[in-house]
Amino acid sequence: MTVYEGRHFFDDPQFPFYIDRYTIRRTENILPHAHDFVEFVYVESGCAVHEWSGKSHPLAPGDVFAIEPNTYHSYIGAEDKDTVVYNILFERRLLQNEMEALLRFPAFIDFFYLAPFLRNNASFVPYTPLKDYQRIQMDIHLRTIYEEYRERREGYQLIIKNRWIECMVLLSRFHGENREESPRPKELTKDDWIASIRSFVEQNCDRELSLTQLARTCGMSVSSFTSKFKQAAGLSLLDYKHAAQIRRACRLLEDRDHKIASIAYETGFNDVSFFNRIFRKHMGMTPKDYRKS
């Protein structure tokens, strides 16, 4: 099966972003494929079928969803009409500086990070259907981004980035509002959410993570979340995060061109001495000795 690479879509390596307004023709079969970047899909019109994780989901206008890297999915066009979708491809590093602020929104974490891990649950619907007034706002933003990307006038990258950040904030807001009106299915257990949080922590271990925000994202109290997380992971949230940071640091230490101080900062430690202490706690040796070994 095909795996698409970002270098085939991103003209500028410093600006890993691509947008297309694609028409899935009637009865068209888009074969299973994956990619090494994040894909965001917004359904403008039509009712094609989207297949992923062994399940088929009919699409509807206003559906939005994110597909994480290395996830195979495919489409089957509707029998009687075309389906028009916006495909936005990007790498998370595009918003490196803004991510700290975005991660303060539990709904943002839910939509862009947790939903992909939960879609294997039979009762979970991996799409956020937008209401009419929400669709109007998204249509305006995406149309502007699409035109700016096509015309590429001076400053287009700045406009696209700012508009895309607005889209992320709006989607998080819409997702939170709509979720409150349509509560999570009872079949989604606390264990489901804890498992997804563990994956989220591993992906974002280099960032500041709030225990309170993660508990809210799962719909739990802090005490319940803390107990459930430790029961499932065998470690507290902080120790689990540190372990993920140290695993990432070990991989970076294999490259001798990386200075130990820069590895500490790259893995989310703001203090080299603290990094050395945590590294020794988990590995039984200093980063310098690990590199020698």
Backbone torsions as a table, in degrees:
resi	resn	phi	psi	omega
1	MET	NA	154.0	-173.6
2	THR	-79.2	138.7	171.5
3	VAL	-122.0	114.2	-179.2
4	TYR	-83.9	138.8	-179.4
5	GLU	-107.2	145.1	-177.4
6	GLY	-58.6	-31.2	-177.1
7	ARG	-63.3	-18.3	177.9
8	HIS	-84.4	-10.8	-177.3
9	PHE	-116.6	-33.2	-174.1
10	PHE	-92.6	107.1	-178.1
11	ASP	-65.5	-36.2	-178.5
12	ASP	-112.9	112.7	-179.3
13	PRO	-57.5	-23.9	179.2
14	GLN	-83.5	-6.9	-179.9
15	PHE	-135.4	75.0	-175.6
16	PRO	-76.2	78.7	-177.2
17	PHE	-145.6	142.7	178.1
18	TYR	-152.3	141.3	177.1
19	ILE	-137.8	142.6	176.8
20	ASP	-145.1	145.7	174.1
21	ARG	-105.3	101.4	-167.9
22	TYR	-107.5	141.6	176.7
23	THR	-105.9	118.0	173.1
24	ILE	-86.0	108.1	-175.0
25	ARG	-68.8	159.4	178.2
26	ARG	-54.5	130.6	179.3
27	THR	62.0	7.3	177.8
28	GLU	-64.1	140.8	179.9
29	ASN	-115.1	107.3	176.6
30	ILE	-93.6	112.4	-170.3
31	LEU	-65.9	157.6	179.2
32	PRO	-55.7	136.1	-179.9
33	HIS	-154.8	163.9	175.7
34	ALA	-136.5	178.6	-179.6
35	HIS	-154.6	161.5	-177.8
36	ASP	-98.0	23.8	178.6
37	PHE	-137.2	173.3	177.0
38	VAL	-84.9	138.1	174.9
39	GLU	-119.3	129.7	175.0
40	PHE	-110.7	135.1	-177.7
41	VAL	-125.2	132.2	174.3
42	TYR	-124.5	124.0	-177.9
43	VAL	-88.8	114.3	179.8
44	GLU	-83.1	-41.9	179.5
45	SER	-159.2	162.8	175.7
46	GLY	97.5	-177.3	-172.8
47	CYS	-149.5	45.1	175.5
48	ALA	-63.4	166.9	177.9
49	VAL	-104.8	131.5	178.2
50	HIS	-106.1	130.3	-178.9
51	GLU	-118.3	127.2	173.4
52	TRP	-158.4	155.6	179.9
53	SER	51.5	34.4	176.4
54	GLY	75.6	12.2	-178.7
55	LYS	-127.6	153.9	178.0
56	SER	-111.8	134.5	-179.2
57	HIS	-131.4	120.3	174.8
58	PRO	-71.4	133.2	180.0
59	LEU	-88.0	160.3	177.8
60	ALA	-145.0	153.8	178.7
61	PRO	-55.2	132.9	-179.6
62	GLY	95.5	-6.0	176.5
63	ASP	-71.8	137.4	174.6
64	VAL	-132.6	145.3	177.4
65	PHE	-160.7	158.4	178.0
66	ALA	-117.3	139.9	179.4
67	ILE	-117.5	119.8	-176.8
68	GLU	-77.2	164.3	179.6
69	PRO	-58.0	151.5	173.9
70	ASN	64.1	30.0	175.1
71	THR	-112.9	121.8	-179.1
72	TYR	-81.2	136.0	177.3
73	HIS	-153.1	166.8	-177.3
74	SER	-154.1	171.6	179.9
75	TYR	-134.4	148.7	170.7
76	ILE	-126.6	122.2	-178.9
77	GLY	-64.6	150.9	178.4
78	ALA	-66.3	159.5	-177.9
79	GLU	-73.0	-33.7	-168.1
80	ASP	-115.8	-5.0	-178.1
81	LYS	-156.2	156.3	174.7
82	ASP	-75.9	158.5	176.2
83	THR	-122.3	126.5	-178.9
84	VAL	-107.5	127.8	-178.8
85	VAL	-132.9	149.9	167.2
86	TYR	-92.9	127.7	172.7
87	ASN	-109.4	117.9	176.5
88	ILE	-113.3	118.8	-179.7
89	LEU	-109.0	134.3	179.2
90	PHE	-160.9	160.9	172.2
91	GLU	-103.1	145.3	-175.8
92	ARG	-61.9	-25.1	-179.9
93	ARG	-66.1	-14.6	175.6
94	LEU	-57.0	-34.3	-177.4
95	LEU	-112.6	33.9	-175.9
96	GLN	-53.5	-47.0	-176.3
97	ASN	-72.5	-28.2	-176.8
98	GLU	-90.3	-12.6	-172.0
99	MET	-63.7	-34.1	180.0
100	GLU	-58.8	-41.6	179.6
101	ALA	-70.2	-41.3	-178.1
102	LEU	-64.8	-33.7	-178.0
103	LEU	-72.8	-2.2	174.9
104	ARG	-81.3	-10.7	-179.8
105	PHE	-95.5	110.5	178.4
106	PRO	-54.7	-36.9	-178.7
107	ALA	-67.5	-31.1	176.4
108	PHE	-65.9	-45.3	177.0
109	ILE	-59.1	-43.8	-179.0
110	ASP	-60.5	-50.6	-172.6
111	PHE	-71.5	-48.2	-171.0
112	PHE	-91.1	-16.9	-175.2
113	TYR	-120.8	-42.8	-171.5
114	LEU	-87.0	-37.6	-177.5
115	ALA	-53.4	-42.0	179.2
116	PRO	-59.1	-33.0	-178.4
117	PHE	-79.2	-16.9	-175.3
118	LEU	-99.6	-7.1	-173.2
119	ARG	-67.2	-18.1	178.4
120	ASN	-70.5	-15.4	176.5
121	ASN	-73.8	126.6	-172.9
122	ALA	-59.3	-26.4	-175.5
123	SER	-91.6	-3.8	-174.2
124	PHE	-92.2	129.9	176.1
125	VAL	-98.0	114.3	-171.0
126	PRO	-81.7	16.9	179.4
127	TYR	-118.7	152.4	169.9
128	THR	-108.8	109.0	176.8
129	PRO	-80.5	122.6	-178.4
130	LEU	-86.0	148.9	175.2
131	LYS	-79.8	170.1	-174.4
132	ASP	-57.4	-47.5	-177.6
133	TYR	-68.7	-29.0	176.8
134	GLN	-71.5	-38.5	178.6
135	ARG	-63.6	-38.0	179.7
136	ILE	-59.1	-45.1	180.0
137	GLN	-64.7	-42.9	179.6
138	MET	-65.7	-39.9	178.7
139	ASP	-58.1	-44.1	-178.8
140	ILE	-63.1	-48.4	-178.5
141	HIS	-63.4	-47.2	-176.1
142	LEU	-68.7	-35.0	177.2
143	ARG	-64.3	-41.5	178.4
144	THR	-64.3	-45.3	179.2
145	ILE	-60.8	-43.4	-178.5
146	TYR	-62.9	-45.1	-179.7
147	GLU	-67.2	-40.9	178.1
148	GLU	-62.3	-39.8	-179.2
149	TYR	-67.4	-38.7	180.0
150	ARG	-70.2	-43.2	-174.2
151	GLU	-83.1	-31.6	175.2
152	ARG	52.4	48.1	175.5
153	ARG	-77.3	170.5	-176.8
154	GLU	-54.8	130.2	179.2
155	GLY	82.4	10.2	-174.1
156	TYR	-64.1	-34.2	-178.7
157	GLN	-65.0	-38.6	179.3
158	LEU	-66.8	-42.3	178.8
159	ILE	-63.5	-45.0	-179.6
160	ILE	-60.6	-46.7	-177.6
161	LYS	-62.3	-44.8	-179.9
162	ASN	-64.5	-41.9	179.3
163	ARG	-65.8	-37.6	-178.8
164	TRP	-68.5	-36.5	174.6
165	ILE	-62.4	-43.2	176.7
166	GLU	-59.1	-42.5	178.9
167	CYS	-59.9	-43.0	-178.9
168	MET	-62.7	-43.9	179.9
169	VAL	-65.3	-45.0	179.6
170	LEU	-61.9	-44.1	-179.8
171	LEU	-62.7	-39.0	177.0
172	SER	-62.9	-42.4	179.3
173	ARG	-63.7	-47.5	-179.8
174	PHE	-62.5	-42.2	-178.3
175	HIS	-61.4	-43.0	178.6
176	GLY	-65.6	-43.8	-179.9
177	GLU	-64.1	-47.0	-177.1
178	ASN	-68.6	-32.7	179.8
179	ARG	-67.9	-35.8	178.9
180	GLU	-64.5	-33.5	179.7
181	GLU	-80.2	-26.2	178.4
182	SER	-123.8	87.9	-175.4
183	PRO	-55.2	156.8	178.5
184	ARG	-60.4	145.1	177.5
185	PRO	-59.9	143.7	-178.8
186	LYS	-62.8	-26.2	-177.8
187	GLU	-67.4	-18.3	177.0
188	LEU	-77.3	104.0	-174.9
189	THR	-83.5	167.6	175.7
190	LYS	-61.9	-32.8	178.2
191	ASP	-63.3	-37.0	176.7
192	ASP	-58.8	-47.1	-177.1
193	TRP	-69.6	-38.2	178.6
194	ILE	-63.5	-40.8	178.8
195	ALA	-61.2	-41.0	-179.9
196	SER	-70.2	-35.5	177.7
197	ILE	-64.7	-38.5	178.0
198	ARG	-60.1	-43.4	177.6
199	SER	-64.2	-39.8	178.6
200	PHE	-62.5	-43.9	-179.8
201	VAL	-62.8	-41.1	179.9
202	GLU	-63.1	-37.9	179.8
203	GLN	-73.8	-27.8	-172.7
204	ASN	-122.3	30.9	-176.5
205	CYS	-66.3	-18.2	-179.3
206	ASP	-85.1	4.6	-177.6
207	ARG	-115.6	161.0	173.7
208	GLU	-71.2	126.9	-179.7
209	LEU	-121.3	133.6	-177.2
210	SER	-96.2	122.8	176.7
211	LEU	-58.7	-41.9	-178.8
212	THR	-63.6	-43.4	-179.0
213	GLN	-66.9	-41.1	179.3
214	LEU	-66.2	-37.2	177.2
215	ALA	-64.0	-43.2	178.4
216	ARG	-61.8	-39.8	-180.0
217	THR	-59.1	-36.9	179.9
218	CYS	-85.4	-3.9	-177.8
219	GLY	71.7	30.6	-179.3
220	MET	-120.1	161.3	169.7
221	SER	-74.7	161.8	179.9
222	VAL	-61.0	-42.8	-178.2
223	SER	-65.3	-41.3	178.9
224	SER	-66.4	-43.5	179.2
225	PHE	-61.9	-46.6	-178.8
226	THR	-58.1	-45.2	-179.9
227	SER	-65.4	-46.4	-179.1
228	LYS	-63.6	-42.0	-177.8
229	PHE	-64.2	-46.7	-179.1
230	LYS	-65.5	-36.0	178.3
231	GLN	-64.0	-40.1	-177.3
232	ALA	-79.9	-41.0	-172.6
233	ALA	-95.0	-19.1	-176.5
234	GLY	79.5	1.3	-179.7
235	LEU	-140.0	157.2	171.3
236	SER	-68.4	164.8	178.9
237	LEU	-57.2	-44.0	-178.3
238	LEU	-64.8	-45.1	179.4
239	ASP	-65.5	-36.2	178.0
240	TYR	-64.8	-42.2	177.4
241	LYS	-63.0	-44.9	178.8
242	HIS	-60.7	-42.0	179.7
243	ALA	-61.1	-40.7	178.0
244	ALA	-66.1	-39.5	177.5
245	GLN	-62.4	-42.7	-178.3
246	ILE	-68.0	-38.3	176.3
247	ARG	-60.5	-41.6	178.6
248	ARG	-66.9	-39.4	179.0
249	ALA	-63.0	-39.2	179.2
250	CYS	-60.3	-40.4	178.6
251	ARG	-64.9	-40.3	-179.6
252	LEU	-70.2	-30.9	-179.5
253	LEU	-67.0	-19.0	177.9
254	GLU	-67.2	-23.0	176.8
255	ASP	-93.5	108.8	-173.9
256	ARG	-71.6	-9.9	177.0
257	ASP	-75.2	-17.7	178.9
258	HIS	-83.8	122.3	175.0
259	LYS	-73.0	148.2	-176.8
260	ILE	-61.6	-38.6	179.3
261	ALA	-62.7	-41.9	-179.7
262	SER	-68.6	-33.4	176.8
263	ILE	-65.4	-39.4	178.4
264	ALA	-58.5	-47.7	-178.9
265	TYR	-69.7	-37.0	-178.2
266	GLU	-66.9	-28.2	-179.5
267	THR	-95.1	7.8	171.4
268	GLY	99.9	8.4	176.9
269	PHE	-96.7	125.1	-179.1
270	ASN	-88.6	-4.6	-177.8
271	ASP	-134.6	123.0	-175.9
272	VAL	-66.6	-37.4	179.9
273	SER	-64.0	-41.1	177.8
274	PHE	-65.5	-39.9	176.6
275	PHE	-58.6	-46.4	179.4
276	ASN	-61.0	-39.5	-178.6
277	ARG	-67.1	-45.0	179.8
278	ILE	-68.0	-37.9	179.2
279	PHE	-62.0	-45.3	179.5
280	ARG	-63.1	-38.9	179.8
281	LYS	-59.9	-41.2	-175.7
282	HIS	-88.0	-31.4	-172.6
283	MET	-109.9	-11.0	179.4
284	GLY	75.4	12.0	179.0
285	MET	-158.0	167.8	178.7
286	THR	-80.1	161.2	175.4
287	PRO	-57.4	-36.6	179.6
288	LYS	-63.9	-44.2	178.5
289	ASP	-67.6	-36.1	177.5
290	TYR	-62.0	-42.4	179.6
291	ARG	-63.2	-40.6	179.3
292	LYS	-63.5	-36.3	-176.8
293	SER	-74.6	NA	NA
